[in-house]
Amino acid sequence: MSIGILFESSETDEKGIKMTAEEMGIDLVYIPFRKVAFRLDENRYTLSTKGKDYTKVLKDIKVVLNRAQSKNRRLFAANVLEAFGKHVINPQCVEYVCFSKLRTLLHFWHAGINIPHTVYVPVDSNERTLDGREIRNEEDIADLMQLELGHENIVIKPDAGTHGKDVKLAKDREDLLAILRGIQPSIINPVGILAQTLVQKWFYDLRIIVTKEDGKPPYCYPTALARAGFKDFRTNTFLGNMVFGVNLPSHIRDVSVKCSRAIGGDSRAWLLAFDAMIKVGENKTVEDEYLLEEFENLEPSFDAVKKLKRDKTKRTDFPEWNRRLEKTFQHYKSQEAYLNIKDIIEESMEKNKHNIMFHEANACPEFWEQTRLAAGINLAEPLLRGAQSIIESDQGE
């Protein structure tokens, strides 16, 4: 039985998974998930495009790496594949929890994991009745949020959003009402409004990787990706912030494993990326002015990384582009400013490790261009090992 990889288009992560599979001697089989037809007929199924029948290909596959691009599409893909008897990484029960920030937070909370103070109000800002009347709920929603979270610095988040999109900060009631008026039900915000207090996290947050192979306990990598900068209260790299590879305190690794069990449950294998913040408050180790100077010193070398990531040769000659990216990233990481900021983050983590808060779980994290090169973690390897572990376990029964 073989391992399959499902995706709509081959981006750098998928190219990296295929390259890694070749290096590991694994024959990775492609499964399309765009212009295809899944047919259910009595006791059989088929999968085909207009030009090719993939039914036999799919029947011979034991485990599928689910790399569909959106949360919603991954959930549908997992539903279909598991109905056909395939093991999926990550399985649909994991995708279902990770799809929703609220569901993720509820699992964390139930497991006793520290999360930001959170309020969920299950009503939309604007409703229409069956007889055509419009009901405005912004004032009532704002009252409930401020009653529970206070009157300043409330963060509003779409429940299924990614990359910091539409995450907004309300500094006072006027801000809060303006944000609430602009929220409409959508695929990333299906029901109600989710809000949290602003965590005083200083200038960085963390992306922590935990994996599990069948028959083994979860494993938290000792390094993590720190997203850092002063571009925005959101430290997401899509907003221009930089990335650093940092060493995690053992306490944070232990809590991260606990997070993975809360999300992964009884699943045989998984790969999860957790987003976490450390409540630093005034417990800083250096002045912000010093950090701002260091970020400015580091800007030219990181700009070179960003420029190369946009280079179109990654589609036409991926191996050569990848070599250039690795060289450019190594130059960035060798800068004195990079090493200084890295040390400050690690010192801050150790000093404030018991104030860590987890707020999101990602079932299909991007990795080839940042996590691999900054934190030294090629997620293709644990993905493939997880798939192999399921095949080996079943063969040994």
N, C-alpha and C positions, 0 to 999 in steps of 0.2 A: 504494500500500500504506500502511496506517495503523499507528499505535502503540497497543498495548493496555495496560491496567493490570489486574492480577489481584489480588483481595483477598477476604477473607471479610466484613469489615465496614469501613465507611468511618470511620476515626479521623482525628485532626487531620493526621497525615502525608499520608494519602490525599486529604483535602480540600485540603490545601496543594498537592499535586501537581496536582490538577485545576484549582485556581485559577491556578497558575503556567502550566499548559498553555494556558489561555484567554488569559493575558497574552502568551504567546509565539505565539499564533495556531495552536496545534496542536489538532487534533481527537483527543482521547484517548478510546479505546473501552474500555468496561468489560467485563471477563470475570469471571463469578462462579466461586467456588471453595469452595462449601460443599455445599448440597443440589443437586448436579448429577450428571449421569451422562455419563461419557466412554465411548462405545461404539466398539469395534474390530471391524470386520466386513470380512473379505476385504481389499480394497485401499482401504478408505475408513474414515473415522471420523466420529462425530457428537458434539456437545456439547449437552445440553439440560437444562432444569429441568422441573418439572411443568407450567409454564405457557408456556414459550418455548423455541424451538429457536435455539441460538446457533452452529450449525455454520457458516453462511455468514459470520457476524460474525467467527468465529475464522479462517476461511479467508482473509479479506481482510486479516488482520493480519500484518505482517512481523516486528515486534519487540514483545516483551512485557516490561513492568516487573513483576517478580515481588515482590509485597508481601504474600504469605501470612504469617500472623502468627508461626508457630513455625518453627524451623530444620527440623524434620522435614517439615512441610507444604510449605515452600518447596522442599525437595529433591525431594519427590514431584511438585510442580507443574512444576519444571524438567524432570524426567524425561519427563513427559507431553508438555509443549509442544515440547521439542526433538525428541521422536520424531515429532511432527506437522510438523516442518520449520520451527519458529519459532526466531528468535534470542531469547535471554532475557538480561535484565540483572537479577541476575548469572547467568551460565551454571551448569549443574549441577556442572561440575568445580570452580568456585569455591565454590559452596554446600557441596559435599562436604568440602572442606578446612576451611572456616569452621565447619562443623557441630561439629567436634571440636577442643578445645584441644590435644590431643596431636598431631593431624595438622598443625595450624597451627604448633606449636612445631617439629615435625620439618622442615617446609618452611623456617622461619626458620633453624634450625640448619644445614641443608644449604647455605643461601645465605650462611652466615657472619655472620648477624645476632646481636647480643648478646641472650640471653634469660636469665631467672632460672635458677639451678641447679634442675634438674627430675629427678624420679624417677617412673617408671611401673612399677607392679607388676601384671602381668596375671593377678591372681587375686582373687576376691571374699572378703570377710571371713568369710562363712559359706557353706559348700557342703553340698549333700546328695548322697549317692551313690545309685546305682540301687537298692541294697538298703535305702535309708531311713536310713543312718547320717548323722550331722551332723559336719562337719569345721570346726573353728574355726581361722581363719588369722590372727587379729589380732596375736598375738605375733610370728609370723614376718614379717608385713608391717611391723610396727613396727621389728623388728630391721633389716630391709633399708633402711628409710627413714632410720633413725638412723645406720646405718653410712655411708650416702652423704651425708646432709644435716646430720648432727650431732644433738645431743640437745635443742636448744631452737628454738622459733619455726619450726615447720614448718606450711606452709599446705596444707590439703587442699581440692581443687577437684573438683566434678563435671565430667566431661569435656565435656558439652554444655550446661552451665548458662548462665544469663543473669542480669543485674542483680545480681550478687553473691550470688544465692541459694545457700544451703548451702555457701558458701565459709567455712571454719572454720580458726581458728588454734590449734595445739597448742603450748603454752609448755613442756611437759615430757612425759615418757612417759605419765604418768597421763592427761593431756589427750588424747594421741595415741590411746591404747587406747580411751578412751571414744568418741572420734569414729569410729574404725574400727568399733566394735561397732554403731554406728547407721547405717552405710552399707549399703544394699540395692541390688542391681541395678535399674536403672530406665531410662527413655527418656533421661534426662540423664546417666546414669552406667552405660552398658551393660556394660562389661567392665573389671574391675580398679579400681585406685586410682591417682590422679594427685596428686603432691605437689611442692611447691617450697619453697625457702628464702624466708623473709620478707625482701623487699627494703626496705632502710632508705630510703624514698622521701620522707621528711618529711611534708608535709600535703597533697600534691596528686598527681594523675596526669593523663595526657593522652589525649584522643580526637583523633586526627589523620586528616584526610580526604585520600585520594588517588583521583583519577578518571582514566579513560582513554577517549578517543574513538577510533573506528576510523581507522587511518592516522596517528595522532599518538602521541607518547610519553606516558607517565603524567605526571600533574601533581599535585603536592602543594600544597595550599592553604597560603598563608603564615601563616594564623592557625589556631589550634586551640582546642578546648574543654578547659579545665582544670576538673576536678572537685576541689573542695578543702574541707577542714574537718578537725575533730578528733573527729567523731562516732564513728568506728570506724576500725580499721586498713584497712578497705575504704572507699575514697573515693567509691564509687558514689553517685549522687544519689538513688537510691531509698532510701538509708539516711539521707537528710536533709542531705547535704552540698550546698554551693553551687556555682555555675558561673561561670566567668570566660572571657572571650575574650582569648587571649594570642598574641603574635607569636612565631613559631618561629625559632630560629637556623638558618642555611642548612645546617649539618651535619645537624641533625635532619631537615630536609626531604629531604636527599639520601638518608639512610638509610631514610626512609619510602617513597621511590620504589623503593628496592631491595626493601623488604618487599612492595610491591605486585606487583613482577615475580615474586617468589617464590610469591605466591598466585595471581596472575592468569594467569601463564604465557603461552600463545599466544592467549588470548581476545581478541576484537576490541575489546570495550568492557567497562569495569567501573566500579563505585563501591565503594570499601572504606573502612571506618573502623578504624583501628588503635588499640588500647589500649596505652599505654606508660608506664613508670615510670622516673624518674631516680634512681639510687642516690646520694643526697645524703650519707647518713651524718651525720657531725658537721660537714660543710662547709656550715653554715647562714649566712645573711646577717643574720638578726635573731633575737631570742629568741622562744620559743614564747609567752611571756606577752603580748608585744606583739600577736602575731597573734590570740590568743584574745580580746583586747580589741577588735580590729578586727572580728572575726567577730561579736562581740556587738553592736557598733555597727551592723553591716549586717543583723542579723537581722530587724528590723521590715520593711524594704523587701523583703527576700526572702520573708518570710512573705506579703506582699501578692501577690507573683508566684505562690507556691504556692496561695494561696486562689483566685486567678482561674483557674489551670489546672484546678481542680476544678469550676469554674462550669459548670452544665449547659447554659447558653446556647450553648456551643460546638457543641452538636448541633442546636439549633433556629435559631440565627442566627450561623453561623460567621464571616461577614465582620465583623459588629459585635464579636463576641467577640475576633476576631483584632486588631482595632484597639485594643481595650482592653488586650489582652495586650502589644502592642508599646509602648503608652504606659507601662504599669506596669513593663515591663522596662527601658525607658529611664530611668525614675526610679531604679530599682535600680542601674543602671550609672553613674549620675551621682553617686552617693554618694562622698564622699572616702575612706571605708573600702574601697570597691570598687577605686578607682584605686590605693590604697596596696598592697592585696593583689596586684593585677594586676602592679604594678611589682616586687614581691618575687618573684613566680613567674618573671617574665621574667629578672630578674637571676640567680635560682637556676639557671634553664635554661641561660643563657649560661655561667655559671661551671662547670656540671657536664655540659655537653652531650655529652661523650664517654662518660659513664656511663649513657646511656640504654639501657633494656631494653624490648623488645617482647614482649608475652605473649599477645595475642589479636587476631584479625581478625574484623570484623563485616561480613556481606554485606548486611544490611538494617537499617542504623542508624536509630534514631529521630532526628528532626532539627527538626521544625517549632517545637516549644516551647522548645528550648534551644540546639542548635547554630546555628540560624538567627539567634536573637536575641542570643546571647552572642558567638559567633565570627563572625557575619556571613555564614554560608554557607547558602544555600538549596539543599539537595541536590536539590530537584526540578529545578533548572536543569541540572546536569551529567547527571542521569539522562535527561532528555529530549534533551539534546544528544547523548549517547551513542547513544540509539536513532536519532536523526536521522542520525547519521554512518554507521551501518550501512546505512540505506536509501539515502542519497546515494551511498555507495561502490558498492552493488550496481547502482544505476541507471546509474552511470558506466562499468560494465564492458561 
